[in-house]
Amino acid sequence: MSNQIHLAAQYLATASISFLPKKDDDSHTNLGFNKEKGYLETWPLNDRGCKITFDYLNFALHWVANNTVRLSLLLDKKTHREILNWLESLTTSLGIKTPYTYKLHYELPYDTLTDDYVFEKPSDSILQELLQNRTLAHKVLEKTLNTSSLESDIRIWPHHFDSGAFAQLEDKAGVAIGLGMAIPDSTHNNYYFYISGYKGHDSLDTATFGPLSLGEWKNEGFKGAVLPISGIDEEKGVTFFKEAISTYKN
């Protein structure tokens, strides 16, 4: 049922594609995470700072202005067309001149949504678990960046739906790291933390790296370290990342 969250996030991404100036790195489409409220949220969509958010626990979209929810749409049993109609009427009534369109420039690992596709709210326990995963990832990344003196935004990329950060390593000329939490995919069938090193556009080889106390190094396809998040708390997550960062620095 986590695919329902990934699909719902595309309404935020398409709003960003519709209303924000395009950036070459596609960063105008990525999403923030409000760990206090349990929301995914767009960048501000107008000069008043308005955002569209996805509320995990209520399985709803909100229009937020001045940090206050102004309008909401519960997604359970709503069709794709009903959600599009809500977004279109919302933006029209708010005086946004650019029309909202649902148009992605990337492919998702699901069938293309049709107008009659119906969203189904996952159980409360599943929503709570998914929110806990996202919150854990955000806290671990925040602490890792802070304690490692690294600078990066923490953003959720709607295509792969990972929570990620990217930072240059000051002690290693030209070396950068990408780190975050990924949803289940071909690398692992569970949510997992990942980190990979880069020089330019090339991933750094990990074949000679020593073992980690948590997680493991990969060198086929994905080159980096992974740690399934099942049973992992904030402290262990930070330990995993800091050990891997230390390896890249040395």
N, C-alpha and C positions, 0 to 999 in steps of 0.2 A: 504493500500500500504506500510505500515511500514514493512511488512514482507519481502519486497524486500531488505531493508537495512539489516535486520537480516540475510537473506540468503547470501547477498553479503559479509558480515563480515566473513562468514565461509571460504572464500578463504584466508583471512589473518590467521585465526585460523589453517587451514590445512597446510599453509606454515610454521607456527611456529611448528606444530606437526612434519612436515617433516624435518625441518632443525635445530631445537634447542634441546639441551639435555633435556630429560624428567625430570620433577620435580614431587615429590610425591603429592604436593598440586595442580598440574596442572597449576601453575602460568606461565609456559612458553607459555601457549596458550592465556593468557589474553592480552587485547589490551590497548594502550594508546589513549588519545584524545588530539589532538592539537587544542586548542580553537582559536588560531590566524588564522589557515588555514582552520579549519572545516574538519579535517581529523581524521579518526580512523587509528591507525598505530600499526604495530607489534613491538616487541622488535627488536633491531638490529639483523640481520640474518647472518652477517659475521663479520670478524675482521675489515672491513672498515665502519661498521655502517650502511650498507644498510638496508632499510625497504621497506615493501609493505604497501601501505596506501589505504584507501577508502576515496574518496572525495565526501562529501554529495551533494553539489550543482551541481557538474558536473556529478554525478552518474557514477564515473569512478574509476578504479584502477590505481595506480601509483607505479612505482619503483623509490624510492627516494635514492639518494646518496649525501652525503655532503650537506644535506638539500635542494637539488635541484632535481626537477622532471626530470628523465632521459627518462623514457618510460611510456606511458599511454595507457589504453584501456577503451574506452567508453562502458558501459555495456548495454545501451539501444538497444534492438532487438538482442542482442547476445545470443547464446545458451550456455548452461552449457558446452558443449563440446568445443565450440570455446574459452571460457574463460580458460578451462583446457589446451587447446593447447597453448594458449598465455603464461600461467604460466610455462608450461613444457619447451617451447622453450626459454623463458626468462632465466630460471635458468640454462639451458644447455649452452646458449651463454655466461652467466656470469661466467662460470667455476665452478658452485656449483656441487660438485661430488655426493652428495646425491640426488636421484631423488625426484621430487615433486610428492606427491600422495594426492588425495582428499579422506581422510579417517578420519571420526569422531568417537570418542569413547563415544559419548553421543547422545541422540535422541533429535531432534528438534520437535516442535509442528506443523510440516508441512509434507506433503508427501515427500518421498525421491526424490531428484533431479534425473531426467533422462537426458541422453545426449541431448535430443531435447527440454528440458525446455528452454523457452525464457524469458529473463528478460525484464521488461517494466519499463521505467523511470517514477516515480511518477511526478505529476505536480510540477512546481517550488514552488508553495505556500506550498505544502505538504513537500517538501524537506526543505524549509526554516523553517517550523514549527518544523520538526524533529530535525534539527540542533539547533534551538533555545532551544528546550527541553534539548538536550545533553549539550549545552553550559551553560544553567542555572544550571543544575545539577553539572557540574564541578566547576563553580564559587561558588555555595553554599557550596559544600563539602570542597573546598579549604579554604574558609573563616571560616567555622565551625571548621575545624581541627586547623587552625592557632589561632583563638581566644580562643579555648578550650585547647590549649597546648597539642594536640594529634598528634601523628606521624603515618602516613600511606600513602602509595601510593594510588592514585585514578586510578582504572583500570576498564575496561569493560570486563565482563566475557562473552565469545561468546555463551555459552550454554543458559543462561537465558537473556542475553543481558542487564544486569543492569550495571549502573555506581556505583561502590561500594568502600568503604573503611572499614578497620577493625583495631581497636586500643584497647589497654589495658587502663583501667581507673586506674590511679596511686593511687587515694584515696580509691579504693575498691579492696582489694586483690583478685586476681583470676577472676575478672570480666572484660569482654571485650564487646565492642559494634561493631555491624555491621550496617553500615548506607549507604544510597545511593538512587538512583532513579531506579525504576523498570518499565518495559514496561507493558501494560495491560495484566492482567492474572486473575486467579480465585479470587485473593484478591480484585482487583479493575479493572473496565473496562476502566480506563484512566491511563495515566502515573502518577506515584505517588512517593513521597518520603517515605522512610521507615527507621526505626531504630529498632534494637532488641538487647537485652542484653543477654550475655552468661556467664555461669560459667562452664568451661570445654566444653563439647559438648552439654550441656543442656541449652535450652532457659529459661530465667527468667520469672516467672509468673508476670503478670501485673494486676491481679484482684484487688489489693488494691491501685493501683496508682490513684492519683487525676487527674481531667480533665486538658487537655491542652488548651491554648488559640487558638491554630490552630491544626487541625488534631484530631485524636482520638486513644485511646488505643484499641488493639485487644488482645484477650486471647484464642480464639478458633482456632486451627490449627496454624496459624501464631501468635506468641506472641511478640508484640511490638506495635509501633505507626505508623500510616500511614497518609499521607496528599496528596490528589490529587493535581497535580501541576497547574491545570487550574486556571488562575487568580492569581497565586502566583509569586511574584517577589523575587529578591535575599534576600532582608531584611526579608521578611516573611519566606522564606525557612530556613534561618539561625536561626531565632527565634524559629521555630518549633524544629529544632535539638537541640538547646541549652537548651530549656525547658525540652526536653526528657532526654538529658544527665544529667541535674541537678537532675531529678527524679531518674535516675539510681544511681547517686552518693549518694543520700540521703536515 
